[in-house]
């Protein structure tokens, strides 16, 4: 399947920003699951490209002159191998056992993990964990924020894809299973779900397997990966800091569509 992606992010400020820096993980990589046909970033000025500690393509956009807005546009076409259920990796998975503030499990999450998986450490057990989390935490936009922890969202019984992923990571790591946060895009017919998405990957049998709690999917048939990390803060598409600017307003629009034969 070939996907076409258009992703616009714009920041507007009530006052003049003196300087700002944006960390952009908006460029997908080649893998056995996805082939990047073409991709481009349209930014206010050229950005420095590098590879971050988790192997993601990272662009650092520095604006040292006064400004009142930052427009960011990413677009391209990527071919997804729908038959590929897992991705092999030569890097050690064990750093992804580490807990973070956002993914630290409380007693309730540990109890759910133990009850759902038991002594199993396989796809069947983790799929049942995914299902249990989906039943407990309804998808509810606006019920949490970017700083909400897995334990907070679980206690509230509601959240968005970020919270679902964090809760799954908290449970998997509490069981001694390496798990990582994934940011990317999802082709969906459900207009209530933003095409910009997050899910989890777990290291099993020498490869990374996907678990999407929000959509109850354990196969990444319509998922396009951008970045991975220990949690949202490591893998979010856009993250930055600034001096000045007052109140910030952010708008994002993401369109993911299948390419027709004529377009290909």
Secondary structure, 3 states (H helix, E strand, C coil): CEEEEEEEEEEEEEEEEEEEEEEECCCCCCCCCEEEEEEEEECCCCCEEEECCCCCEEEEEEECCCEEEEEEEEEEEEEECCCCCEEECCCCCHHHHCCCCCCCCCHHHHHHHHHHHCCCCCHHHHHHHHHHHHHHCEECCCCCCCCCCHHHHHHHCEECHHHHHHHHHHHHHHCCCCEEEEEEEECCCCCCCCCEEEEEEEEECCEEEEEECCCCECCCCCEEEEEEECCHHHHCCEEEEEEECCCEEEEEEEEEEECCCCCC
